[in-house]
């Protein structure tokens, strides 16, 4: 039984709910999420509903499950206080796909568990060793309508390929990949984020080549 509020970072929210719900008391468990078809973002209206539900008195432990592929920043800000100091007998369970979808102020205050299926990283079409501006232009033109999920998968595969091809990345550049995924999660245009990632990779590759010429 879950006794304290927790964040679950998962591969699939529905699968996690199906496993979790049978372990919780049916009459004292509430699920709050975006019910609009095709929309999985946790909004301010859901945060307001959460706060209202949390302050409904209960003599038994009440579990409030907050689900979202992403969580709007204003929704998270409105939840900060109640998550940090839950009302008596209230346990919050946050379920999301990535820790980048949550503000550090929330992630640092609640214990978390990563429950991820082993992920197969798709091979990237680009050869980073020969990457140049023309290839980037052609690639972006072909993928200008790329979806959020496909863009995130592409960024992961770019990082994997960079490691495979021994392109040296410093910590700031590595953090840039995490930032890129976070920006897409927060609804930045995927094509704009990808443009920055690819241009940074070209700069990094060229610096690595120039460095090797002098060795």
N, C-alpha and C positions, 0 to 999 in steps of 0.2 A: 504493500500500500504506500502511496506517495504522501509524505507528511509535510513537505515544504515545497514552496513554489519552485518550478524548474523550467528550463528551456530545452526543448528537443530540436536538434538540427537533424533533419531527416531527408531521405531521398524522395519519399512519396507521402504526402500528408494523409491521404485517404487510407492507405495501408496502415499507417501508424495509428490512426483513429480506430480502425477495425480491431487492432490488437490491444489498444489501451482501454477502450470503453468497457469491455467485459470485466475488467479488474476494478472498476469504480462503481460506487453506488448509483443506480439508475436515477433515483428520485432526487439525488443531490449533486447531479452533474449537469452543467450547462455548456453548450458549445456556441461560441460567438465567432462568426465569420461572414464574409461577403457571400450572400446567397444568389447574387445576380449571375446568370449563366455566362460562363467564359471569363468572369472577373474574380480574381483571387487575391485582391489587395485589401488589406485591413485599413479601413478609413476612420476618420474622426467620429463618424456616426456610430461605428462599432465600439470605439473607445468609450463614448458616452453611455452606450448600452451596457458595457462592461462595468463601469462605475456604478450605475444604477443597480445592477444585479448584485454587485459585491456588497452593497449596503442594505440589501434585504436580509433581515436577521434570520439566522438559522442556528438551532441548538446542536445540530450535527455538522461535521465538516462538509463544506460545499466546495466542489471542484469546478472552477471556471476555466474552460479550455479556449484559448485564443488562437485561431488558425489563420495563416496567410502566407502565400508565396512571398509577398512583400508587405511591409508595414509602413504606412505614411508617417513622415517625421512628426507632423502635428498630432497625429493619433498617439504616437509614442510619448511625446512630451506631456500630453494630458494624462497619461497613465503612470508617469514616473512616480508620483507620490504614493499612489495606492499600491503599486507593485512593491515599493520599498517598505511600506507599512500597511500590509493587508488588514482589513477588518478581522475581527475575531472569527475563527472557524472557516476562514476562506483560504483556499490554496489555488494559486494560478498555475496553469500549464500552458506555456507558449510553444506552438509548433510551427516551424518555418523551414525553409529549404537551405538557408545560408545564414551564418552569423553576421554577414555583411548587410543583411536586411534589417538588423537591429542596431540601435544607437549604442555606442560603448557605455553610456551611462546606465543603460538597462542591462546589457550583457554582463557588465562587471558586478552587478548587484544580485544577480540570481544565478544559482548553480546551473550548469548546462551539461547535456549529454549529446554526443554526436552518434547518431544511429544511421549510418550511411551504408547503402549497398555498395559492393565493389563496383567501381565505375570503369568501363572501357573507354579510353580516350580515343576519339576518332582521329585518323591521320589527316593532317592539314595538307591542302593541295599545294601550298606555297613551299618552294625550296628556299629556306632562309639564307643559305650560303650564297645564293646568287640574287638575292632580293634587291630590286632597284625601284626607282620611282615609277617607271612605266608599268612594271608588274603590279605595283600597288594600285595604280590608277585603273588598270584593266580589272583587277580583282574587285575593287570597290564598286566599279561601274556595274559589274555582273551581280554583286550582292547588295545593291543599294536598298533593297526592301527586306533585308535579313531580319528575322524575328529576334526577340530578346533572348529566348532560350538558345537558338542557333548561334547567336553572337557570343553568348557566354561560353558555349562549348568550343567555339573557335578560339577564343582567348586562351582557354585551358590547353588546347592542342598546340597553339603557338608557343606557349611557355614550355610544354613538353618537348617540342621539336627544337627549341632553342637550346635546351639542356642536352638533347641528343647530338646536336651538331656543334656542341661545345662553344656556343656563343656566350661570352662572359658577361654576366649581368651583375651589377652591384645591388646593394640592398634597396636603394631608392628605386631602381628599375624593377626589381622584383615586387616591391610594394605597389608599383604602378599597375601591375596586372590585377592585384586584388582591388585596387581603387577602380579600375576599369569595370570589373564585374559589379562592384557596388554601384557605380554610376548608372549602369544599365538596369540594375535592380530598382534604382530610384527614378526610373523613367527617362533617363537621358536617351537621345536618339542613338540606337546601336551603331549606325553607320558612322556617326561623328566620333564615337568612342573608339571604334575599330581603326579609323583613320589615324588617330593619335598613337594608338598602340603600334601600328605598322610603321609609322614614320619614326617613332622612337627606336624600333628594332633596326631600321636601316641605319640610323645614326650610330647605334651601338655596334652593329656589324662592321661598319666602315672604320670606327675607332679601333676595333679589335684587329682588323686587317692591317691598318697603319702601324699599330703597335708591334705586330708580328714581323713586319718588314724590317724593323730596326733591331730585332733580336738576333 
